[in-house]
């Protein structure tokens, strides 16, 4: 997509705006796919012939119906865009959407005949479904608090936008050995799981105080989970695209196309060794550095201007006493305690809107809820919101003085669960209820776990604990990096659930270990309860997290607590 930006006909802060090239490109792609759909409906195209065409446009054939995955670049949405997603859910689906661990949204029930019109509706608000599937570079993800976080070195989204434009239908990388995922964070505190991506980018400072990027390569989950390795400790903005293209060329040249299970760059790095891969990347980089991929500062500044921090009024004198609020209104106090993140400007906070109600399907939001969050973003968050890779939404710029009004509105719409980062804030894939690849159900298990730990006081007692659950080894639920991970597997025609412990998606990244034999579905919530009870009994203080306790004690006592002497 083009790098030259122009003014738009509708106002928006903190977001890239389509220029004429972008608009024409998306319109052309939509028209092309509309014709392909008509040919499929008429029988002129078989399903086998149609499959690669629909996948290029984010359309999957799931267990019961088609599923359309819509791109949310680097997780940033405007109110207008979220309202359009609500409209699509209401008009063309079953009244809800599912937010994913790639910061996208999926609709599980669209009719094939309606998909072209859905894409036209999306194009009207500068959205599309391109490259949300297939062996290409997928949606670039970022820290959900990008551009607002107090600990941020740099807002990564302008660079993410440049990467999006560079990677969209890149002629060399449209048919990669396998899909390719990039994540970035502008903070030293990794909230984007960058070490579990094909390429992870973390903002860094060199000795001169200049901002650039650490480049991590070869991370990933799935059947062979691996932590990425640092391939370069500092790449300047100017040369980042050249360095990324060098990595992609090496992968495209040597990636295993003969075996899809070994086709990811993590396998290439593992088998060839980091130093070998780095040598090839650096040779490519030397050849292309300083060429057409070099980004002039003027271009960086121009794109960066679209992500300029909002002009927030001075609220530095505003304070809120969370302890006092917890006394007079415990549920509100709990929400304040768990769902706020420090903002770079005093008097403001970033608010996590939990999509994890007790007994709900994690990541699902109804059309009415999407409309409600859009209204809140418009009224209280500079018309801007974010999708998180943990399947929640974020209002990034909320004044402290407006928190009560935001909370009350969320209560009205069933979105005021104060459980961000707690045991009820589970990541969960759609599983066997929807996905054709799944081996086991995941949503019903997540629902039962949330009910077992529904009591707010018990959640407070447990503290920060991340449960992540997948219905198959593809790991869309990121189970490998859960403090407690749950993986559904098929065994002798039935569903069993393996439990892993010790996973971590942050800057102290670790892959969880399978602790023992799997459990039947109805035994999983009880197994989680045993692990949690053991942790509470063994922790050194209330401030020692589950992960910290596991790292201190090791696997053996947790295994004994779960399985006894068996």
C-alpha positions in Angstrom: 0.0 0.0 0.0 1.1 3.6 -0.6 3.1 5.6 1.8 1.8 8.9 0.7 -0.9 10.2 3.0 -3.7 12.6 2.3 -6.4 14.3 4.3 -9.7 12.4 4.8 -13.3 13.3 4.7 -14.0 12.1 8.3 -12.1 13.1 11.4 -10.1 10.6 13.5 -7.2 10.9 15.9 -4.4 8.5 16.5 -4.9 6.4 13.3 -3.6 6.1 9.8 -5.9 7.2 7.1 -6.3 5.7 3.7 -5.1 7.7 0.7 -6.5 7.3 -2.8 -4.3 4.4 -3.6 -5.4 2.5 -0.4 -9.1 3.1 -1.2 -8.7 2.0 -4.8 -6.7 -1.0 -3.8 -9.3 -2.3 -1.3 -12.2 -1.5 -3.6 -10.6 -3.4 -6.4 -9.9 -6.4 -4.2 -13.5 -6.4 -3.0 -14.9 -6.3 -6.5 -12.6 -9.1 -7.6 -13.7 -11.3 -4.7 -17.3 -10.5 -5.3 -17.0 -11.9 -8.8 -15.3 -15.0 -7.4 -18.1 -15.5 -4.9 -20.7 -15.3 -7.6 -18.8 -17.9 -9.6 -18.7 -20.2 -6.6 -22.4 -19.7 -6.0 -23.2 -20.5 -9.6 -21.1 -23.7 -9.5 -18.5 -22.3 -12.0 -15.9 -22.7 -9.3 -15.6 -25.9 -7.2 -14.9 -25.6 -3.5 -11.3 -26.8 -4.2 -10.9 -24.0 -6.7 -12.5 -21.5 -4.5 -10.5 -22.3 -1.3 -7.3 -20.4 -2.1 -9.3 -17.4 -3.3 -11.4 -17.2 -0.2 -8.5 -17.7 2.1 -6.7 -14.7 0.5 -9.8 -12.7 1.7 -10.0 -14.0 5.2 -12.8 -16.4 4.6 -12.6 -19.8 6.3 -15.0 -22.8 6.1 -15.5 -23.9 9.7 -17.5 -26.8 11.1 -20.9 -25.3 10.6 -20.5 -22.3 8.4 -18.1 -19.8 6.9 -16.0 -17.7 9.2 -14.8 -14.2 8.1 -11.7 -12.8 9.9 -11.4 -9.0 9.6 -8.1 -7.2 10.1 -7.6 -4.7 12.8 -4.1 -3.4 12.1 -2.0 -3.2 15.2 -5.2 -3.4 17.2 -6.4 0.2 16.7 -10.0 1.0 16.0 -12.1 4.2 15.8 -15.6 4.5 17.2 -16.9 4.6 13.6 -15.2 1.4 12.7 -16.4 -0.4 15.8 -20.0 0.7 15.1 -19.6 -0.8 11.6 -18.5 -4.1 13.1 -21.6 -4.0 15.4 -23.7 -3.3 12.3 -22.2 -6.3 10.5 -22.8 -8.5 13.5 -26.4 -7.4 13.7 -27.1 -7.5 9.9 -25.1 -10.4 8.5 -24.3 -12.6 11.5 -25.9 -13.7 14.8 -25.5 -10.5 16.7 -21.9 -10.9 18.0 -18.3 -11.0 17.0 -15.2 -12.8 18.4 -12.0 -10.8 19.1 -8.9 -12.9 18.6 -5.4 -13.2 19.9 -4.2 -11.5 16.7 -6.1 -8.4 17.6 -8.6 -9.2 14.8 -12.3 -9.9 14.9 -14.1 -13.0 13.5 -17.7 -13.5 12.5 -18.7 -17.1 12.7 -21.9 -17.2 10.8 -21.8 -15.1 7.6 -23.6 -16.4 4.5 -21.4 -16.7 1.5 -23.7 -14.6 -0.6 -23.4 -11.7 1.9 -19.6 -11.7 2.2 -19.0 -9.3 -0.8 -21.5 -6.8 0.8 -19.8 -7.1 4.1 -16.4 -6.3 2.5 -18.0 -3.3 0.8 -19.3 -2.1 4.2 -15.9 -2.6 5.7 -14.2 -0.7 2.9 -16.5 2.3 3.6 -14.7 2.6 7.0 -11.2 1.8 5.8 -11.2 -1.9 6.9 -10.7 -5.2 5.0 -10.0 -8.9 5.5 -6.9 -9.1 3.3 -4.0 -11.2 4.7 -5.9 -12.5 7.7 -5.3 -16.0 6.3 -2.9 -17.8 4.1 0.9 -18.2 3.8 1.7 -14.5 4.0 2.6 -11.8 6.6 -0.4 -11.6 8.9 -1.7 -8.6 10.9 1.1 -6.9 12.7 0.2 -6.7 16.4 1.3 -4.2 19.1 1.1 -3.5 22.8 -2.6 -2.6 23.5 -1.5 0.5 25.4 0.7 1.8 22.5 0.8 5.6 22.4 -0.6 5.9 25.9 1.5 3.9 28.3 3.6 5.6 30.9 6.5 3.2 30.4 6.7 3.5 26.7 9.9 4.5 24.9 8.1 5.1 21.6 4.7 4.5 20.1 5.3 1.5 17.8 2.2 2.0 15.7 3.7 4.3 13.0 6.4 1.7 12.4 3.7 -1.0 12.4 1.8 0.9 9.8 4.9 1.2 7.6 5.4 -2.6 8.0 1.7 -3.1 7.1 2.1 -1.2 3.9 5.4 -2.9 3.0 4.0 -6.4 3.6 0.6 -6.0 2.0 0.6 -8.3 -1.1 4.4 -8.0 -1.2 5.2 -9.8 -4.5 8.1 -11.8 -3.0 6.2 -12.8 0.2 2.7 -13.6 -1.0 3.4 -17.4 -1.1 5.6 -18.1 1.9 6.4 -21.6 3.2 3.9 -20.8 6.0 2.1 -17.9 7.6 4.3 -15.3 9.2 3.6 -13.2 12.3 5.2 -10.0 13.5 4.6 -8.3 16.9 6.1 -5.1 18.3 6.2 -3.2 21.6 7.5 0.3 22.3 8.0 -0.6 26.0 10.7 -2.5 27.9 7.8 -4.4 29.5 6.6 -6.8 26.8 2.8 -6.8 26.6 2.7 -8.1 23.0 4.3 -11.5 23.4 7.0 -10.5 20.9 9.2 -13.5 21.8 6.6 -15.9 20.6 6.4 -14.5 17.0 8.3 -15.2 13.8 9.7 -11.7 14.2 9.4 -9.7 17.4 10.4 -6.0 17.6 11.1 -4.2 20.9 12.0 -0.5 21.1 15.6 0.1 22.2 18.0 2.9 22.8 21.6 2.9 21.6 24.5 4.6 23.3 23.7 7.9 21.6 20.2 7.9 23.0 18.7 7.2 19.5 15.6 5.0 19.3 15.6 1.8 17.2 14.6 -1.8 17.5 15.7 -5.0 19.0 14.9 -7.8 16.5 14.0 -11.2 17.8 13.5 -14.1 15.3 12.2 -17.7 15.4 9.6 -17.6 18.1 6.3 -19.3 17.9 3.8 -21.6 19.5 1.9 -24.5 17.8 3.2 -28.1 18.0 6.8 -26.9 18.5 6.8 -23.9 20.9 10.0 -21.9 20.9 11.2 -18.6 22.4 12.6 -16.3 19.8 16.3 -15.5 19.7 17.9 -12.0 19.6 19.3 -11.6 16.1 20.1 -7.8 16.3 20.2 -5.6 19.3 19.7 -2.3 17.5 18.2 -1.6 14.0 17.5 2.1 13.3 14.0 3.1 12.0 15.6 4.1 8.7 16.8 0.6 8.0 14.2 -1.6 9.7 12.3 -2.5 6.5 15.6 -3.5 4.8 16.4 -5.7 7.8 13.0 -7.3 7.9 13.1 -7.9 4.1 16.5 -9.6 4.6 15.0 -12.0 7.2 12.1 -12.7 4.9 14.3 -13.5 1.9 16.4 -16.0 3.9 13.2 -17.6 5.2 11.5 -17.6 1.8 14.6 -19.2 0.3 15.2 -22.0 2.8 11.9 -22.6 4.6 10.6 -26.2 4.4 7.9 -26.3 1.8 8.0 -30.1 1.9 6.6 -30.4 5.4 4.1 -27.8 6.7 4.9 -28.8 10.3 8.5 -27.8 9.8 7.8 -24.8 7.5 8.0 -22.0 10.1 11.1 -19.8 10.6 11.5 -21.1 14.1 12.4 -24.5 12.7 14.8 -23.0 10.3 16.6 -21.0 13.1 16.6 -24.1 15.3 18.0 -26.5 12.7 20.5 -24.1 11.0 21.5 -22.3 14.2 21.1 -18.6 15.0 24.6 -17.6 13.9 24.2 -19.3 10.4 20.9 -17.5 9.9 22.2 -14.2 11.2 25.2 -14.5 8.8 22.8 -14.9 5.8 20.5 -12.1 7.0 23.4 -9.7 7.5 24.7 -10.6 4.0 21.3 -9.7 2.5 21.1 -6.6 4.6 24.4 -5.4 3.4 23.2 -5.8 -0.2 19.9 -3.9 0.3 20.8 -1.4 3.0 20.7 2.2 1.7 18.5 1.2 -1.3 14.8 1.8 -2.0 13.8 0.3 1.4 15.5 3.1 3.3 13.0 5.3 5.1 13.6 9.0 5.0 13.0 10.8 8.2 10.4 13.0 6.4 8.4 9.9 5.7 8.7 8.6 9.2 7.6 12.0 10.5 4.6 12.2 8.0 3.3 8.8 9.0 4.0 9.5 12.7 1.9 12.7 12.5 -1.2 10.5 12.1 -0.4 8.9 15.4 0.3 12.1 17.3 -0.7 12.0 21.0 -4.1 13.5 21.5 -4.3 17.0 22.8 -5.4 16.2 26.4 -6.4 18.9 28.8 -4.4 19.3 32.0 -6.0 17.0 34.6 -2.8 16.5 36.7 -4.6 17.6 39.9 -7.2 14.9 39.5 -6.8 11.9 41.8 -8.8 8.8 42.8 -8.6 6.9 46.0 -9.0 3.3 45.0 -8.8 2.0 48.6 -11.7 4.3 49.6 -13.7 3.5 46.5 -13.2 -0.2 47.3 -14.8 0.3 50.7 -17.8 2.2 49.6 -18.4 0.2 46.3 -16.3 -3.0 46.3 -17.1 -3.9 42.7 -16.2 -0.5 41.4 -13.0 -0.5 43.5 -12.1 -4.0 42.1 -12.5 -2.6 38.6 -10.3 0.4 39.4 -7.7 -1.8 40.9 -7.5 -4.3 38.1 -8.6 -2.7 34.9 -6.6 0.6 34.8 -3.2 1.0 33.3 -0.9 4.0 34.0 -1.1 6.7 31.3 1.8 8.8 30.1 -0.1 12.0 31.1 -1.1 12.6 34.7 -4.8 12.6 35.4 -5.6 10.0 32.8 -5.7 6.2 32.6 -6.1 3.5 30.0 -9.1 1.3 30.7 -9.4 -2.4 29.9 -12.9 -3.4 29.0 -13.1 -7.0 29.9 -14.8 -9.4 27.4 -14.6 -12.2 30.0 -17.9 -12.2 32.0 -18.5 -15.0 34.4 -19.9 -17.9 32.3 -19.3 -16.1 29.0 -17.3 -17.0 25.9 -13.9 -15.2 26.2 -13.5 -12.6 23.5 -17.1 -12.4 22.4 -19.0 -9.1 22.2 -22.6 -8.5 21.1 -23.5 -5.8 18.6 -25.1 -3.8 21.5 -21.9 -4.1 23.5 -19.7 -3.0 20.5 -22.0 0.0 20.0 -21.7 0.9 23.7 -17.9 0.7 23.7 -17.9 2.8 20.5 -20.0 5.5 22.3 -17.7 5.4 25.3 -14.6 5.8 23.1 -16.2 8.8 21.3 -17.3 10.5 24.6 -14.3 9.7 26.9 -11.3 8.3 24.9 -10.6 10.6 22.0 -12.6 8.5 19.6 -10.0 5.7 19.9 -10.0 2.2 21.2 -7.8 -0.9 21.0 -8.2 -4.7 20.7 -5.8 -6.6 22.9 -4.1 -9.9 22.1 -5.7 -11.2 25.3 -9.2 -10.8 23.8 -10.3 -7.6 25.5 -10.9 -4.0 24.5 -9.1 -0.9 25.7 -10.1 2.8 26.0 -6.6 4.3 25.9 -7.2 7.9 27.0 -9.7 8.2 29.8 -9.6 11.1 32.3 -9.6 10.1 35.9 -12.6 12.3 36.5 -14.6 10.3 33.9 -13.9 6.8 35.3 -17.1 6.5 37.2 -19.2 7.5 34.2 -17.4 5.0 32.1 -17.8 2.2 34.7 -21.5 2.9 35.1 -22.1 2.7 31.4 -20.1 -0.6 31.3 -22.3 -2.0 34.1 -25.4 -1.3 32.0 -24.0 -3.3 29.1 -22.5 -6.2 31.1 -18.9 -5.1 30.5 -17.8 -4.0 33.9 -16.0 -7.2 35.1 -13.0 -6.1 37.1 -10.9 -9.1 36.3 -8.1 -7.9 33.9 -5.0 -10.0 34.5 -6.9 -12.2 37.0 -7.9 -15.9 36.9 -11.2 -15.0 35.2 -9.4 -13.2 32.4 -8.7 -16.3 30.3 -7.6 -16.5 26.7 -9.6 -19.1 24.9 -9.8 -20.1 21.2 -13.2 -21.1 19.7 -12.4 -24.8 19.9 -14.5 -27.6 18.6 -17.7 -25.6 18.9 -16.6 -23.8 15.7 -13.2 -24.7 14.4 -12.7 -27.4 11.9 -9.1 -27.9 13.1 -9.9 -28.4 16.8 -9.7 -31.7 18.7 -11.7 -30.6 21.7 -14.1 -28.0 23.0 -12.6 -25.1 24.8 -15.3 -22.5 25.4 -17.4 -24.7 27.8 -14.3 -25.5 29.8 -13.4 -21.8 30.1 -17.0 -21.0 31.1 -16.9 -23.6 33.9 -13.5 -22.4 35.2 -14.8 -18.8 35.3 -17.9 -20.0 37.3 -15.7 -21.9 39.8 -13.6 -18.8 40.5 -16.4 -16.3 40.1 -16.3 -14.9 43.6 -14.5 -11.5 43.5 -12.9 -11.9 46.9 -11.5 -15.3 45.9 -10.0 -13.8 42.7 -8.5 -11.0 44.8 -6.9 -13.6 47.1 -5.5 -15.5 44.1 -4.0 -12.4 42.4 -2.5 -12.2 39.0 -2.8 -15.5 37.2 -3.0 -16.1 33.5 -4.9 -19.1 32.2 -4.8 -19.7 28.5 -6.6 -22.5 26.6 -6.5 -24.0 23.1 -8.7 -26.6 21.5 -5.8 -28.1 19.5 -2.1 -28.1 19.1 -2.2 -25.0 16.8 -2.3 -23.0 20.0 -4.6 -20.2 19.0 -5.3 -19.8 22.7 -1.6 -19.4 23.5 -1.8 -22.3 26.1 2.0 -22.7 26.0 2.5 -19.3 27.6 -0.2 -19.5 30.3 0.9 -19.6 33.9 -1.6 -22.4 33.7 -2.2 -23.7 30.2 -4.9 -26.1 29.0 -4.7 -28.0 25.7 -7.5 -30.1 24.3 -6.4 -33.3 22.6 -8.2 -36.2 21.0 -7.6 -39.6 22.4 -9.4 -42.8 21.4 -12.3 -40.7 20.0 -12.7 -38.7 23.2 -11.5 -35.3 24.5 -8.7 -35.0 27.0 -7.1 -31.9 28.4 -3.4 -31.6 29.2 -2.3 -29.0 31.7 0.9 -27.0 31.4 2.6 -24.9 34.1 5.1 -22.0 34.1 4.4 -20.4 30.7 5.2 -16.7 30.4 4.7 -14.4 27.4 6.5 -11.4 28.8 10.1 -10.2 28.7 10.9 -13.2 31.0 9.5 -15.6 28.4 9.1 -19.3 29.0 7.3 -22.2 27.5 5.0 -24.1 29.9 5.7 -27.8 30.7 3.1 -30.5 30.6 2.7 -31.6 34.2 1.2 -35.1 33.7 -1.6 -37.1 32.1 -4.7 -35.4 30.7 -8.1 -34.9 32.3 -11.6 -35.5 31.2 -13.5 -32.3 30.5 -15.6 -32.3 33.7 -12.4 -32.8 35.8 -10.5 -29.8 34.4 -12.1 -27.1 36.7 -11.4 -29.2 39.8 -7.8 -29.8 38.6 -7.2 -26.0 38.2 -8.7 -25.5 41.7 -6.2 -28.0 43.2 -3.3 -26.1 41.6 -4.6 -22.8 42.8 -5.3 -24.0 46.4 -1.8 -25.5 46.6 -0.2 -22.2 45.3 -2.1 -20.2 48.0 -1.0 -22.6 50.7 2.7 -22.5 49.6 3.2 -18.9 48.6 5.6 -16.8 50.8 3.3 -13.8 50.8 0.2 -12.4 49.1 2.5 -10.5 46.8 4.1 -13.7 45.4 2.4 -14.5 42.1 1.5 -18.0 40.9 4.3 -17.8 38.3 6.8 -16.7 40.9 5.8 -19.5 43.3 6.1 -22.0 40.5 9.5 -20.8 39.6 10.6 -20.9 43.2 9.2 -24.3 44.1 9.6 -26.1 40.8 7.3 -28.6 39.0 7.4 -31.5 41.4 5.3 -30.2 44.3 2.6 -28.9 42.0 2.5 -32.3 40.2 2.2 -34.1 43.5 -0.6 -31.7 44.6 -2.5 -32.4 41.4 -1.9 -36.2 41.0 -1.0 -37.4 44.5 1.2 -40.5 44.6 -0.2 -41.8 41.3 
